[in-house]
Amino acid sequence: MKFLVNFFFIILSASVFGQELKIDHFNFVTDSITYELKYAYNQPSQKNPPLLIYLHGVEGRGSDINRALSNSPFILGEKLKVQDKFLIITPQTYRPIDWNEGVVDALISQIIETKKFNNQKIFLTGISMGGNGVFKYITKYPNKVSAAAPIAGWGDPKQACKLKKLPIFAFHGELDHKEGRKTGSENMVNAIKACDGKAQVFLLKNTGHDAWTKTYSSEEFYSMLLNSDPTDTKFEEEIENEIDAKHSADDFLTYNKITDLHSHLNENSGLVTIQENEFWTVTDSGNPPYLYSFDTTGKIIDFYKITGASNNDWEELVFDGSHFFICDIGNNQNLRKNFQIYKISFPFDRNLSRLPSEIISFNLPDQNAYPPEKDDLNYDMEAVVSLRDSLYIFTKNRTNPYNGIVKFYSIPKTPGNHTAKFVGSFSVGEGRMLETFITGATYLKNSNILLLLSYANLYVISGWNGGPINENMLTKIPWKSFSQKEGITYLNDKVYFTDEKYKGLLGGTLNSLSLIDILKKSKKIIK
């Protein structure tokens, strides 16, 4: 759908409910329809405030902007001085249809451009029809806002896994549903949580459809938005600049890009190579339960559906010489109590389209709360290696404040139900969470070297044979370039890694580097 956008900046000042606002008009002309909209906005006293877009419900339609504003954060949050903390945009539509996500996206883009908005935080909220509009927008554009807060809304649970990485705060009146059924917000949030997403639902007691009056009048609502997962909005350039300042040029690990990966592998997570020019990978939550093979051009050679398996959050792929292990261990919110690993015999008939698997299920011995306190958020996992008759699993630390501790466990390779054995923990040293949390692993059994992957560093652990790890065994080597590195493996004298496509721009590549270079730098760098 193409958009021809015409703006008419009238620069009107209007007194709405006793408060000064400005009103602009604009048209959106598409191939099939013309939207004639207006929007109201305030002039906050705070310099460079975050942007809050509000989508009204059915009763807000019309030509009188007061109708759109009557239930908005600008009005209901007046006593909280919300108008000084946010640049609040309240568009109004007169057409009896749902909010169009393309129109909302064009509106946000034009607001950023014309209002010279340069704060990285953009929040989207809406009520009833507008709550549905919020879900529709973030399903299509999950990476364009910092957090979303639909109220009395509903969405498409089939699309829920697209929203797993976005902080979502859904509000609904507990009485606003048919008897025996859950609210639209509950259905959507439960579906997102099944993908280990960040969504939360808040049911307001003794409240019907109007859940917005209580919500927009609450200080906690706005604090929740402002404090929502700020680490997800960090930019690679900022982190790379910090890394450059800490290290000399000779310290960095350089590598060669081999190829861009097929678009179906944009969310790759885990990497194995068994022979030259063939690699194996899986993709994480929200993607099909497939095992893929691809070559050095990025072309997918084969893909196999794993029967009896579901992709809750596949985060690692391991090969031990006779079996693949697909590790469904992602746990972003630290809410999961049980994890699965799918064990697949290899070699198998390459003419098959479906592969049977055996299931290894396990739980963690030391997690007692779901989720735990913020300073104990260390039960997400993305890195696994095979050693003898066990799999060793390393945590992806999400503690707040971040403490850089990696815990690791072992489980047997035999199918069945297990409680993981806690082996030990160690620190990866100083650094921010996005720089240092562990996202992949591979083990060089002939030399007893464990390689742990992070977005900004490679950790070389020498002399490891399945026991505890101490700081004298570990060397941190910074990558020359920051990216969302997710899978690592080796073959002969080369180490390979893949990174996930980030916001459709960066990553999505297969890369290689010399194992000898890694070992030389690990000896040179001061630990």
C-alpha positions as CSV (number, residue, x, y, z in Angstrom):
1,M,0.0,0.0,0.0
2,K,1.5,3.3,-1.0
3,F,0.9,6.5,1.0
4,L,0.8,10.0,-0.4
5,V,1.0,12.1,2.7
6,N,-0.2,15.7,2.7
7,F,0.1,17.8,5.8
8,F,-1.7,21.1,6.5
9,F,0.0,22.8,9.5
10,I,-2.6,25.2,10.8
11,I,-0.7,26.0,14.0
12,L,-4.0,26.5,15.8
13,S,-4.0,27.0,19.5
14,A,-7.1,25.7,21.2
15,S,-8.2,25.7,24.8
16,V,-9.4,22.1,25.4
17,F,-10.9,21.3,28.9
18,G,-9.1,24.5,30.0
19,Q,-5.7,23.5,28.7
20,E,-3.7,24.9,25.8
21,L,-3.2,22.5,22.9
22,K,-2.1,22.9,19.3
23,I,-4.1,21.2,16.5
24,D,-2.8,20.1,13.1
25,H,-4.7,18.6,10.2
26,F,-3.4,16.1,7.6
27,N,-4.6,13.8,4.9
28,F,-3.4,10.2,4.1
29,V,-4.2,9.2,0.6
30,T,-3.8,5.5,-0.2
31,D,-4.5,3.4,-3.3
32,S,-8.0,2.7,-2.0
33,I,-9.0,5.3,0.6
34,T,-8.4,8.8,1.8
35,Y,-8.0,9.4,5.6
36,E,-8.7,12.9,6.7
37,L,-7.4,13.2,10.2
38,K,-6.5,15.9,12.8
39,Y,-4.4,15.5,15.9
40,A,-3.9,17.5,19.1
41,Y,-0.6,17.8,20.9
42,N,0.7,19.6,23.9
43,Q,3.9,21.5,24.5
44,P,5.6,19.9,27.5
45,S,7.9,21.9,29.7
46,Q,10.4,19.0,29.9
47,K,13.2,19.2,27.3
48,N,13.2,16.4,24.8
49,P,10.4,14.3,26.4
50,P,9.3,10.8,25.3
51,L,6.5,10.5,22.8
52,L,3.1,9.1,23.8
53,I,0.7,8.3,21.0
54,Y,-2.9,7.8,22.1
55,L,-5.6,6.0,19.9
56,H,-9.1,6.8,21.0
57,G,-12.1,4.4,21.0
58,V,-15.3,4.4,18.9
59,E,-16.8,7.3,20.9
60,G,-13.8,9.5,20.0
61,R,-14.6,9.6,16.3
62,G,-15.9,12.8,14.7
63,S,-14.9,16.4,13.9
64,D,-14.8,17.7,17.5
65,I,-11.3,17.1,18.9
66,N,-12.8,17.1,22.4
67,R,-14.4,13.7,21.7
68,A,-11.0,12.2,21.0
69,L,-9.4,13.9,24.0
70,S,-12.1,13.1,26.6
71,N,-10.6,9.8,27.7
72,S,-7.0,10.5,26.8
73,P,-3.9,10.5,29.1
74,F,-3.7,14.3,28.5
75,I,-7.0,14.8,30.3
76,L,-7.1,11.9,32.8
77,G,-3.5,12.4,33.8
78,E,-3.8,16.1,34.2
79,K,-3.4,16.1,38.0
80,L,-0.2,14.0,37.6
81,K,1.3,16.7,35.3
82,V,1.6,14.1,32.6
83,Q,1.4,16.9,30.0
84,D,4.8,18.1,31.2
85,K,6.4,14.6,31.1
86,F,5.4,13.5,27.6
87,L,4.7,14.9,24.2
88,I,1.2,13.5,23.9
89,I,-0.2,13.0,20.4
90,T,-4.0,12.5,20.1
91,P,-5.1,11.8,16.5
92,Q,-8.8,11.7,15.7
93,T,-10.6,9.7,12.9
94,Y,-14.1,10.2,11.8
95,R,-14.5,7.0,9.8
96,P,-16.4,4.1,11.4
97,I,-13.5,1.7,11.0
98,D,-10.6,0.4,13.1
99,W,-7.4,2.2,13.3
100,N,-5.2,1.4,10.2
101,E,-1.7,0.4,11.2
102,G,-0.2,2.0,8.1
103,V,-1.8,5.3,8.9
104,V,-0.6,5.2,12.5
105,D,3.0,4.4,11.3
106,A,3.0,7.3,8.8
107,L,1.7,9.5,11.6
108,I,4.5,8.5,14.0
109,S,7.1,9.1,11.2
110,Q,5.8,12.5,10.4
111,I,5.5,13.5,14.1
112,I,9.2,12.6,14.6
113,E,10.2,14.6,11.5
114,T,8.0,17.7,11.9
115,K,8.2,18.1,15.6
116,K,12.0,17.5,15.6
117,F,11.5,14.7,18.0
118,N,14.8,13.1,19.0
119,N,14.1,11.1,22.1
120,Q,14.5,7.3,21.6
121,K,11.4,6.5,23.7
122,I,8.1,6.1,21.8
123,F,5.1,4.7,23.6
124,L,1.8,3.6,22.1
125,T,-1.5,3.3,24.0
126,G,-5.2,3.2,23.1
127,I,-8.6,2.2,24.5
128,S,-11.2,-0.3,23.2
129,M,-11.1,0.2,19.4
130,G,-7.8,2.0,20.0
131,G,-6.5,-0.9,22.1
132,N,-7.1,-3.2,19.1
133,G,-5.4,-0.6,17.0
134,V,-2.3,-0.8,19.3
135,F,-2.2,-4.6,19.0
136,K,-2.6,-4.3,15.2
137,Y,0.2,-1.8,14.9
138,I,2.8,-3.5,17.1
139,T,2.1,-6.9,15.4
140,K,3.1,-5.3,12.1
141,Y,5.8,-3.0,13.5
142,P,7.1,-4.7,16.7
143,N,10.4,-2.8,16.6
144,K,9.2,0.7,16.2
145,V,8.0,1.6,19.7
146,S,9.7,1.2,23.1
147,A,6.6,-0.2,24.9
148,A,2.8,-0.6,24.3
149,A,-0.1,-0.2,26.6
150,P,-3.4,-1.4,25.1
151,I,-6.5,-0.9,27.3
152,A,-9.7,-2.9,26.9
153,G,-8.3,-4.1,23.6
154,W,-7.9,-7.4,21.8
155,G,-5.5,-8.8,19.2
156,D,-4.8,-11.9,17.1
157,P,-3.2,-14.6,19.4
158,K,-1.9,-16.4,16.3
159,Q,0.5,-13.5,15.7
160,A,1.5,-13.3,19.4
161,C,5.1,-14.6,19.0
162,K,6.0,-11.6,16.9
163,L,5.6,-9.5,20.1
164,K,7.8,-11.5,22.4
165,K,10.6,-8.9,22.6
166,L,8.4,-5.8,23.2
167,P,7.4,-4.7,26.6
168,I,3.6,-4.7,26.6
169,F,1.3,-3.6,29.5
170,A,-2.3,-4.6,28.8
171,F,-5.1,-3.3,31.1
172,H,-8.6,-4.7,31.2
173,G,-11.7,-4.6,33.5
174,E,-12.2,-8.0,35.1
175,L,-16.0,-7.8,34.3
176,D,-15.5,-6.9,30.6
177,H,-16.0,-10.5,29.2
178,K,-18.6,-13.1,28.6
179,E,-19.1,-15.6,31.4
180,G,-16.7,-18.5,31.2
181,R,-14.3,-16.6,28.9
182,K,-11.2,-14.6,29.4
183,T,-10.8,-11.0,28.4
184,G,-9.3,-10.1,25.0
185,S,-6.2,-8.7,26.9
186,E,-5.8,-12.0,28.8
187,N,-6.0,-14.1,25.6
188,M,-3.4,-12.0,23.9
189,V,-1.0,-11.7,26.8
190,N,-1.2,-15.5,27.5
191,A,-0.3,-16.2,23.9
192,I,2.7,-13.9,24.1
193,K,3.9,-15.4,27.4
194,A,3.7,-18.8,25.8
195,C,6.5,-17.5,23.5
196,D,8.4,-16.2,26.5
197,G,7.4,-12.7,25.7
198,K,7.5,-9.6,28.0
199,A,3.7,-8.9,28.0
200,Q,1.8,-8.4,31.3
201,V,-1.9,-8.1,31.9
202,F,-3.5,-6.1,34.7
203,L,-7.1,-6.9,35.5
204,L,-8.9,-4.1,37.3
205,K,-11.3,-5.3,40.0
206,N,-14.9,-4.4,39.9
207,T,-14.4,-2.7,36.5
208,G,-16.2,-3.2,33.3
209,H,-15.2,-1.9,29.8
210,D,-14.0,1.5,31.1
211,A,-10.5,0.4,32.3
212,W,-8.9,3.6,31.1
213,T,-10.1,6.1,33.7
214,K,-8.3,4.2,36.5
215,T,-5.3,3.4,34.4
216,Y,-4.6,6.9,33.0
217,S,-5.2,8.4,36.4
218,S,-2.5,6.3,38.0
219,E,1.1,7.5,38.5
220,E,2.2,3.8,38.3
221,F,1.1,3.6,34.7
222,Y,3.4,6.3,33.5
223,S,6.3,5.1,35.6
224,M,5.8,1.6,34.1
225,L,6.2,3.0,30.6
226,L,9.2,5.2,31.5
227,N,11.0,2.3,33.2
228,S,10.2,-0.4,30.6
229,D,13.3,-2.4,29.6
230,P,15.6,0.4,28.5
231,T,18.3,-2.0,27.5
232,D,16.3,-3.0,24.4
233,T,16.6,0.5,23.0
234,K,20.4,0.7,23.1
235,F,22.0,1.2,19.8
236,E,25.0,-0.8,18.5
237,E,26.9,2.3,17.7
238,E,26.9,3.5,21.3
239,I,28.2,0.2,22.5
240,E,30.8,-0.1,19.8
241,N,32.1,3.4,20.8
242,E,32.5,2.3,24.4
243,I,34.3,-0.9,23.3
244,D,36.7,1.1,21.1
245,A,37.6,3.3,24.0
246,K,38.5,0.4,26.2
247,H,40.7,-1.6,23.9
248,S,43.6,-1.1,21.5
249,A,43.2,-2.1,17.8
250,D,45.4,-5.2,18.3
251,D,43.0,-6.6,21.0
252,F,40.0,-7.0,18.7
253,L,38.9,-10.2,17.0
254,T,38.4,-9.6,13.3
255,Y,36.6,-12.0,11.1
256,N,35.4,-12.5,7.5
257,K,31.9,-12.3,6.4
258,I,31.1,-15.4,4.3
259,T,27.5,-14.6,3.2
260,D,24.2,-13.1,4.0
261,L,21.7,-15.8,5.2
262,H,18.4,-16.6,3.6
263,S,15.6,-14.4,5.0
264,H,14.0,-17.5,6.6
265,L,17.1,-17.6,8.8
266,N,16.9,-14.0,10.0
267,E,16.2,-15.2,13.5
268,N,18.7,-18.0,13.6
269,S,19.8,-19.3,17.0
270,G,22.4,-22.0,17.2
271,L,24.9,-23.2,14.7
272,V,26.5,-26.6,13.8
273,T,28.8,-27.7,11.0
274,I,29.7,-31.3,10.3
275,Q,31.4,-31.0,6.9
276,E,32.7,-28.4,4.6
277,N,30.1,-26.1,3.0
278,E,27.2,-27.3,5.0
279,F,25.8,-25.7,8.2
280,W,22.8,-26.5,10.4
281,T,20.7,-24.1,12.4
282,V,17.3,-23.5,14.0
283,T,15.3,-20.3,14.5
284,D,13.8,-19.0,17.7
285,S,10.3,-18.6,19.1
286,G,7.5,-17.7,16.7
287,N,9.1,-19.7,13.9
288,P,8.3,-23.1,12.5
289,P,9.8,-26.2,14.3
290,Y,12.3,-26.8,11.5
291,L,15.9,-28.0,11.4
292,Y,17.6,-26.2,8.5
293,S,20.8,-26.9,6.5
294,F,22.4,-24.2,4.4
295,D,25.6,-23.6,2.4
296,T,28.2,-20.9,2.2
297,T,26.1,-18.9,-0.2
298,G,23.4,-18.6,2.5
299,K,21.0,-20.8,0.4
300,I,18.9,-23.3,2.3
301,I,19.7,-26.8,1.2
302,D,17.1,-28.7,3.2
303,F,14.7,-28.2,6.0
304,Y,13.0,-30.8,8.2
305,K,10.0,-30.5,10.4
306,I,10.6,-32.1,13.9
307,T,7.5,-34.2,14.7
308,G,6.0,-33.9,18.1
309,A,7.9,-30.7,18.8
310,S,6.8,-27.1,19.3
311,N,9.1,-24.0,19.0
312,N,8.5,-22.4,22.4
313,D,11.8,-20.7,22.2
314,W,14.6,-22.7,20.4
315,E,17.8,-21.0,21.4
316,E,20.6,-23.5,20.7
317,L,21.6,-26.4,18.5
318,V,24.2,-29.0,19.5
319,F,25.8,-32.0,17.7
320,D,27.7,-34.8,19.5
321,G,28.7,-36.9,16.5
322,S,25.6,-39.1,16.5
323,H,22.7,-36.8,17.5
324,F,21.4,-33.3,17.1
325,F,20.0,-31.6,20.2
326,I,17.5,-28.8,19.6
327,C,17.4,-26.8,22.8
328,D,14.0,-25.2,23.7
329,I,15.5,-23.3,26.7
330,G,14.8,-19.6,26.1
331,N,13.3,-18.0,29.2
332,N,13.5,-14.2,28.7
333,Q,11.1,-13.4,31.6
334,N,12.3,-16.2,33.9
335,L,8.8,-17.6,34.0
336,R,9.3,-21.1,32.7
337,K,9.4,-24.1,35.1
338,N,10.2,-26.8,32.5
339,F,12.4,-27.0,29.4
340,Q,12.7,-29.4,26.5
341,I,15.5,-30.6,24.4
342,Y,14.7,-32.6,21.2
343,K,17.2,-35.4,20.4
344,I,17.4,-36.4,16.8
345,S,19.6,-39.3,15.4
346,F,22.0,-38.5,12.7
347,P,22.6,-39.4,9.9
348,F,19.1,-39.7,8.7
349,D,17.4,-40.2,5.4
350,R,17.8,-36.9,3.6
351,N,14.8,-37.6,1.5
352,L,12.5,-37.3,4.5
353,S,10.5,-34.1,5.2
354,R,9.8,-35.0,8.9
355,L,12.1,-36.2,11.6
356,P,11.2,-38.0,14.8
357,S,12.7,-36.9,18.0
358,E,13.1,-38.0,21.6
359,I,12.4,-35.5,24.4
360,I,14.7,-34.6,27.2
361,S,12.8,-32.5,29.8
362,F,14.3,-30.8,32.7
363,N,13.8,-28.2,35.4
364,L,16.3,-26.0,37.3
365,P,17.1,-26.9,40.9
366,D,17.7,-23.4,42.3
367,Q,14.8,-21.3,41.0
368,N,12.0,-20.9,43.5
369,A,10.0,-18.0,42.2
370,Y,8.5,-17.4,38.7
371,P,9.6,-14.8,38.0
372,P,12.3,-14.2,40.7
373,E,13.3,-10.8,42.1
374,K,15.0,-8.6,39.6
375,D,18.5,-9.2,41.1
376,D,18.0,-12.9,40.6
377,L,16.9,-12.9,36.9
378,N,19.5,-15.4,35.9
379,Y,17.5,-18.4,34.5
380,D,17.3,-17.6,30.8
381,M,19.5,-19.9,28.7
382,E,20.9,-19.8,25.2
383,A,24.2,-21.7,25.3
384,V,24.7,-25.5,25.5
385,V,27.7,-27.8,24.8
386,S,28.0,-31.6,24.7
387,L,30.7,-33.3,26.8
388,R,30.8,-37.1,27.2
389,D,27.3,-38.3,28.3
390,S,26.0,-34.9,29.4
391,L,24.8,-31.5,28.1
392,Y,26.1,-28.4,29.8
393,I,23.8,-25.4,29.9
394,F,25.0,-21.8,30.5
395,T,22.7,-18.9,31.6
396,K,22.0,-15.6,29.9
397,N,22.1,-13.2,32.8
398,R,19.3,-10.6,33.0
399,T,19.8,-9.4,36.6
400,N,19.0,-5.8,37.5
401,P,21.3,-4.4,38.6
402,Y,23.4,-6.5,36.2
403,N,26.1,-8.6,38.0
404,G,27.7,-10.5,35.1
405,I,27.4,-13.9,36.7
406,V,27.0,-17.0,34.5
407,K,25.6,-20.1,36.1
408,F,25.8,-23.5,34.5
409,Y,24.2,-26.9,34.9
410,S,24.5,-30.4,33.5
411,I,21.8,-32.8,32.4
412,P,22.1,-36.4,31.0
413,K,21.5,-36.9,27.3
414,T,19.0,-39.7,28.0
415,P,15.3,-38.9,27.2
416,G,13.0,-38.5,30.1
417,N,12.4,-36.0,33.0
418,H,15.4,-34.6,34.9
419,T,16.4,-32.0,37.4
420,A,19.5,-30.3,36.2
421,K,22.6,-30.5,38.3
422,F,24.1,-27.1,39.3
423,V,27.8,-27.2,38.4
424,G,29.0,-23.8,39.3
425,S,29.1,-20.1,38.4
426,F,31.7,-17.5,37.3
427,S,31.9,-13.8,36.4
428,V,32.4,-12.6,32.9
429,G,33.8,-9.3,34.3
430,E,32.8,-5.8,33.8
431,G,30.5,-4.6,31.1
432,R,26.8,-3.9,30.3
433,M,24.3,-6.7,29.9
434,L,24.0,-6.4,26.1
435,E,27.8,-6.6,25.8
436,T,28.4,-9.6,28.0
437,F,25.4,-11.9,28.5
438,I,26.0,-15.3,26.9
439,T,24.1,-16.3,23.7
440,G,26.0,-19.3,22.4
441,A,28.7,-21.9,23.0
442,T,30.9,-24.5,21.4
443,Y,33.5,-26.9,22.9
444,L,36.8,-27.9,21.4
445,K,37.1,-31.3,23.1
446,N,40.6,-32.2,21.7
447,S,42.1,-29.1,23.5
448,N,39.6,-28.7,26.4
449,I,38.7,-25.2,25.3
450,L,35.2,-23.8,25.8
451,L,34.2,-20.8,23.7
452,L,31.3,-18.7,25.0
453,L,29.7,-16.1,22.7
454,S,28.2,-12.7,23.4
455,Y,27.3,-9.7,21.3
456,A,30.5,-7.8,22.1
457,N,33.0,-10.4,23.3
458,L,34.2,-14.0,22.9
459,Y,35.1,-15.7,26.1
460,V,37.9,-18.3,25.9
461,I,37.9,-20.8,28.8
462,S,41.0,-22.9,28.8
463,G,41.5,-26.3,30.5
464,W,37.8,-26.9,31.0
465,N,36.6,-30.5,31.2
466,G,33.2,-30.2,32.7
467,G,34.1,-28.9,36.2
468,P,34.0,-25.5,37.9
469,I,35.3,-22.5,36.1
470,N,37.4,-19.8,37.8
471,E,38.7,-16.4,36.6
472,N,42.2,-17.8,35.8
473,M,40.7,-20.0,33.1
474,L,38.8,-17.2,31.3
475,T,40.0,-14.6,28.8
476,K,37.7,-12.0,27.3
477,I,38.4,-10.9,23.7
478,P,36.3,-8.1,22.2
479,W,34.8,-8.5,18.8
480,K,35.7,-5.7,16.4
481,S,32.0,-5.2,15.6
482,F,28.9,-5.4,17.8
483,S,26.0,-7.5,16.5
484,Q,23.4,-9.9,17.7
485,K,25.6,-13.0,17.6
486,E,23.5,-16.1,18.3
487,G,25.3,-19.2,17.1
488,I,28.9,-20.5,17.2
489,T,30.6,-23.7,16.0
490,Y,34.0,-24.9,14.7
491,L,35.4,-27.2,12.1
492,N,39.1,-28.1,11.6
493,D,41.0,-24.8,12.2
494,K,38.1,-22.4,11.7
495,V,35.4,-21.0,14.0
496,Y,32.1,-19.9,12.5
497,F,29.4,-17.7,13.9
498,T,26.0,-16.3,12.8
499,D,24.2,-13.2,13.9
500,E,20.5,-12.5,13.9
501,K,19.0,-9.9,11.6
502,Y,18.4,-6.7,13.7
503,K,15.6,-4.4,12.7
504,G,15.9,-5.5,9.1
505,L,19.2,-3.8,8.7
506,L,22.2,-5.3,10.6
507,G,23.3,-8.9,10.9
508,G,21.8,-12.0,9.3
509,T,25.2,-13.3,8.2
510,L,27.6,-16.2,8.4
511,N,31.1,-15.4,9.4
512,S,34.4,-17.1,10.0
513,L,37.8,-16.6,11.8
514,S,40.9,-18.5,12.4
515,L,41.0,-20.6,15.6
516,I,44.8,-19.9,15.8
517,D,44.1,-16.1,15.9
518,I,41.7,-16.7,18.8
519,L,44.2,-18.7,20.7
520,K,47.0,-16.2,20.0
521,K,44.9,-13.3,21.3
522,S,43.8,-15.2,24.3
523,K,47.4,-15.6,25.3
524,K,48.3,-12.0,24.6
525,I,45.4,-10.2,26.3
526,I,45.8,-9.5,30.0
527,K,43.0,-11.3,31.8
